[in-house]
Amino acid sequence: MNDGTAEYPKARRTKADRGYPYYPAFLDLRRRRVVVVGGGVIATDKVRGLLPCGPEPLVVIAPEASHFIRQAADAAALQWLARSYQDGDLTGADFAFAATDDRASNQLVAREARSRGIPVLAVDDVPNCDFIAPAVVKRGRLTFAISTSGRSPAMARWIRERLERDIPSHWADLLDVAASARERLAERAIRVDPDRWQAALDHELERVVARGDLEEAKRMLWERLATPVDVR
């Protein structure tokens, strides 16, 4: 275990390192052991985002925890270890979140994670993050992730709030319509050219979805995709 005196080679300390963008990706956390160190506002925000993703187990380590975390622990949605973080707490973890309000404590978690090869997010400490959490806008299962590569969280929030205003709620229904058609096509082993898909998802279809007629929208999309193309 590193004693903290050596500089970690993965840390983004130099100007050159900070010039590299982050690779955008969505993590599959199902049945993964995820450890969150911290129990306050910062940690609770992370836990709220993690729970729907199905980590198993989701472990929270903190001597005190928010009402939300305690309720989730009572409901067996997560494991709460009501004590301070200890070296070795990340054994077997797949991902780690250092989410206390103390940067020095977060750095200790990050050091252990990196010594074990565990991807870690240290809140408000980009140099010690292997990945960062983007600002997120959701419409049902449709997710928009916004990142400034750690350069300006304030701007990421500004963009998120603007998208919250501008992205229509019916896009969630449009996604459901498209997903339904995709599933039916797969069941029948029908392959559709990507350009045909794009043409089918047009403004007319969106208008039908926006007025709430989802069954009509599903019928329209299916007809557009499943009807053989006349190539004469």
N, C-alpha and C positions, 0 to 999 in steps of 0.2 A: 504494500500500500504506500502510495506516495505521501510524504510528510508535509507537502504543501510548499517546500522550499524551492522546488524546481519548477520552471515554466512548462506548462503542458504544451506539447507541439501542436495539438488540435486547436488551441485557443486562437481567436481572431484578434491578435494584438497589434499587428503591423498594418500600415496603411495599405500595403499591397494585398494583404489577406482580406481586408474589409472591402476591397474592390471587386471581389467575386460575388456574384448574386447567389441566392439560395435556389436550389432546385425545387420547384413546386411539386408537391405530392400529397396524397391523402392516405393516412395510415389505417390499416386494418387492425383494430385492437381486440377483436373477438378472441376470447379465451387466452388473452395475454396478461401476464402479471405486470401491472402498472402501479408504481409507488409514487405517492404525492407526499412530500414533506412540508408540513404547514397546515394550519387549521383555521386561519383567519379569512379575511375578505379575498385576498389573492388566491389562496388555495381553494376556497369555495367556488370561485369563478371557474377554476380549472376542473374541479370535480363535476360541476354542472355540465360542462361540455363533454367530459369523459364518460359519464354514466350511460348515456344513450348508445354509446359505441360498443358496449358489451365486454369491457375488460373483465377478466376472471382469473385471479381476484383483483379488485381495485383496493389498494391498501393506503390508508392515510395515517401518517405518523405525526402526532402533535400532542403536547400535554393538555392543551385546551382546543376545542373545536367549535365551529359555528353551529347554530341550531340546525341548519340544513344538513351538515355532515353528521351530526348526532342522530337526526331522524333517519338518514339513509343507513347509518350503521344499525340502528334499532330494527330497521326493515330488512336487514341482511343484504342490502344492496352494495355495501362495501365493508371492509374491515378497518376499524379505527383502533390503532395502538395508542393509547392515551399516555404517552411519555415523549421525552425528547428524542430526537434522532440520535442513533448510535452508529459508529463505524461497523459495517457488516449488514446493515438493514437492507441493502440493495441486492443481497445474495438471491440469485434466481430471477431477478427482475428483467423484464423485456424493455421497459421504458421507465424513465424517472423524471419527476418534476420537482425541482427545488423551488418551493413557493412560499417561503416564509417572508417576513418583512425585514429580514436581516441579511444583508449581502454576504457577510462573512460565513454565516450558516449555510447559505445557498452554495457558496463556493466549496465548502466541505462536501456537500452532497455531490456536486459536479465532479470533484476530484475522485470520489469513490466510484461514481458511475463510469468515468472515463478509464479508470484503472481496471475496471471489469469489462470494458467494451460495451457498456450499456448506453444507448442514445439518451441524452439528457437535455432538458430545457431548464435553464436557470433564469427565473423571472427578473426582468430589467437588468440582465447581465449578458448581453449578446456575445461577448468574447468567450463565455463559458457555455454556449448553447451549441448542441449538435443539430438542433432543429428549432424553429421558432413557431409560435402559434399565430396565425394570421387573424386579422379582423374578419368577422364572418357575418354574412347576410343569408338568411334562410327563407325559402318559400317551400314549405313542405319538405320533401326529400331533395329539393334543388338547393345546392349550397354554392355561394359565391365567396371565395377566399381572397382577401386583400393583404398584400404584403409590400412593405417598403424596404425589404431586406434589412430591417432593423434600423434604418436611418431616421425615420420619423414616425413614431407611434401616433403622434397627434394627427399627422396627415392621414394615416391609415384609418383613424377614427372618423375624420372629416369625410373621407370617401365612403366609409360604411354608412354614416348617417345620411349621406346624399342618396346612396343606393337604396336604403330603407324607404326613402320617400318616393323614389322614381321607379323601382321595379314592381310591376303589378302583382297582386296576390294570386291572380288566376294562372300565373305561370306554373304554380304548383299543380293545378289541375291539368294544364297542358302536358306537363311531364307525365302524369298518370295516364293520360290518353296515349302518348307516344310509347310508354312502357307496355301498356296493354297490347298495342299493335305489335310491338317487338316480340312479346311472348307468344302471341298467336302465330306469327310468322315462323318462329323457331319450332313450335309444335308441329307445323306442317312442312318443315324443312324448306321454306321458301326464302331464297336469298334476294335481297333488294339492293340495287346499286346505291351507293352513298349519295350521289347527285339526285337520285329520285327521292330519297328520304328528305333531302333538303328542300326540294321543290314542293313536297307534300306538306311540309310544316310552314304554311304560308299565312298571310294576314287573314284570309277568309276563315281558315280553321281556327285561328286565334280568336276571332270575333265570336264564333259559335261557342267556344270554351268560355269566353268572358261573360256571355249571357247565361251561362250555367247549364247549357244543353250538352252534357258530357256524352250521353248515349249517341246523340246525333254526330258529335265530333268523332267518336270512335268509329261509327259507321262510315263517315266521310273518309277518314284516314285509312281505314281498312280497304275501302274501295279503291283508293288511289294507289295503294301499295300492292295489293294482291291481284288486281286486274292485269292480265297479261298485256304487255306493250305491243301495239301494232307497229311492226318494223317495215311494213310495205312502203 
